[in-house]
Amino acid sequence: MNILIVTDAWHPQVNGVVRTIDTVRAELEKMGQTVEVIGPDRFRTVPLPTYPEIRLALGAGRRLKGMLEGLRPDCIHIATEGPLGHAARRYCLKRNIPFTTAYHTRFPEYIRDRAPVPLALSYAIVRRFHDPASAVMVATPSIEKALKDRGFRNIRRWTRGVDTELFRPRDKSFLTDPRPISMYVGRVAVEKNLEDFLKLDIPGTKYVVGDGPAREELQKKYPNVRWAGAQHGENLARYYAAADVFVFPSRSDTFGLVLLEALASGVPVAAYPVPGPLDVMDGSAAGCLDVDLKRAVETALTIPPERCREYALTFSWKASAEQFLSNLRPFT
């Protein structure tokens, strides 16, 4: 089957959406499927206001139409609600072509953190985008419930996995700072609520691995934190494995791939009991979810690494790809 994925989040961006699409694409190709990804890298782009690392495609409609007609896919999946996503949606609706979408990012909360826009209005706009889809794919039960409560329809589950060969327990001597080492990995942006971690009064050393629009300001404000910048591949895996606890202060993520990557590395998780961490962690005994993040860190540090690794091994990218495939709606 020829599968086309249209996404506004694609390389060289570094985030969970890009990693998910790229990894699932590879798994689908192992199954014998043909997968084409159309991202902003094929278009002239401009930086997203307040987040210049993300580039938005310009004039997507006409060029995208030509690409879609040339590729002749069997099914279309629209991954994001950006300019490319909207252009693909218009193309499909005009020709009565079925398509699926995914809810990767809580955009209403993202917008609320930057501008005084009511959540009800933002959700109405996002709901309108997804409403014609034959399936709206979501990663977790709590996000599914939250969207249903706001009137979303046709919701289907699409779980996530983790590369347990890359992310595995390793020698912790890679980092030589005073321990325990508490680490955050991910985008450095306002919606990640990173200051809740940075201002914690806890012993040892704090690490932030990642980059984003808030880094310069936060790095000046918290000079005692180790700022490692964006890391990839083996080097990223070494950072994870060298930590003693992974701290995830976000209250707005729909899943949090970094949680699984930390656990696969044998590192316990400390987070708030909110959607995302609750879905991934609740009942696992591989981390601590607490409204008091400091208490969560202290408790997580007592958890054996073996328990974290064992739990992470229950997640599979192959299963994620199979679930994605079952949700698609072929039209040819």
Secondary structure, 3 states (H helix, E strand, C coil): CEEEEECCCCCCCCCHHHHHHHHHHHHHHHCCCEEEEECHHHCCEEEECCEEEEEEECCHHHHHHHHHHHHCCCEEEECCCCHHHHHHHHHHHHCCCCCEEECCCCHHHHHHCCCCCCHHHHHHHHHHHHCCCCEEEECCHHHHHHHHHCCCCCEEECCCCCCCCCCCCCCHHHCCCCCCEEEEECCCCHHHCCHHHHCCCCCCEEEEECCCCCHHHHHHHCCCCEECCCCCHHHHHHHHHHCCEEEECCCCCCCCHHHHHHHHCCCCEEECCCCCHHHHHCCCCCEEECCCHHHHHHHHCCCCHHHHHHHHCCCCHHHHHHHHHHHCCCCC
